[in-house]
Amino acid sequence: MEEDFEKGTAPKRFCYSDLAMATDNFSDDKKLGQGGFGSVYKGFLKELDLHVAIKRVSKGSKQGRKEHASEVRVISRLRHKNLVQLIGWCHGGRELLLAYDLMPNGSLDRHLYATNNAILPWSVRHEIVLGLGSALLYLHQEWEQCILHRDVKPSNIMLDASFNTKLGDFGLARLVKHSRGSITTAHTCTMGYMDPECMITGRANAESDIYSFDVVLLEIACGRRPMVVVQQEEEDDDDEDAVHLAQWVWSSYGRGKILDAADTRLGEEFDAREMECVLIVGLWCAQLDLKLRLSVMHALNVLRFEAPLPPLPSRMPAASYMPAISGTGSCTSSSTVTRHINDIMCTSLVAATAWLPL
């Protein structure tokens, strides 16, 4: 592990005592959060005159150590204004610690779903969208190898003091040669953001990240999590269905009223052209068939109004890998097709229902 860490060029190797001192010996008062693999603490490095966030991996978490070792190997070589900067690391005894630039405004999900009535303005949201796209463009096309992040979601999108986007958490990231393009992978991405085709084929690629990017774009525009609860269409039926956010937005698009999907908490305080663009790019990148999705460069060009919006169909197209619909043919109802598509998309949401507030 230490040999792998030393391959990075920039991060500093800290002594355990330096990081312990920076966090008042990892006191509860300094704790910023608790995750599956350990805790994150706020610290101050006197030597560097720098406030940092320090990840402390649980001693018994072999998977956490593996993922954070991977993170050091990948992120220590990257330099981009929209990526979280790794400051240094410590591996001593059974301790594994990683120090990052502190992001004063925390993660994006905390602001999208704030309960203190502090609504994130649309102008800030739009800049976050562009920053995230810029980060993915760097990872997919501009660096010497293609980097698949594989866990793009609001809780991994950090915000600095000026609310600039900083994509972080590269524990699941993998390097791929530009000519190769995909890797065989286990189901690792967070449920709700996982490309349905990746779940079925077991192959992750840049288009898998694009799908996750789409879900985040729709969350930013709609202020909703990846699962939306809706009333069933049948009359006198009080039952509710869970649908994927992309399918829910597509229903508004199909009615010619896509702005109905905009976050109602914004009122009318948003640029309608920008909102429509973000929503349609989100749908374009959410297509079940990865061959129909945009590249991140094309998506950015559209988001910057440097390329035209596409004429999407009124209903989300099915994909070639989807199971056949019983009774397909000219008499098959549009609602049957819609439900069939949603069944595929919600496969990645089944395990997420325990943590997705409705």
Summary of the structure (lengths in Angstrom):
residues: 358
radius of gyration: 21.3
end to end distance: 41.5
largest distance: 72.3
contacts: 1125
relative contact order: 0.10
helix: 40%
strand: 19%
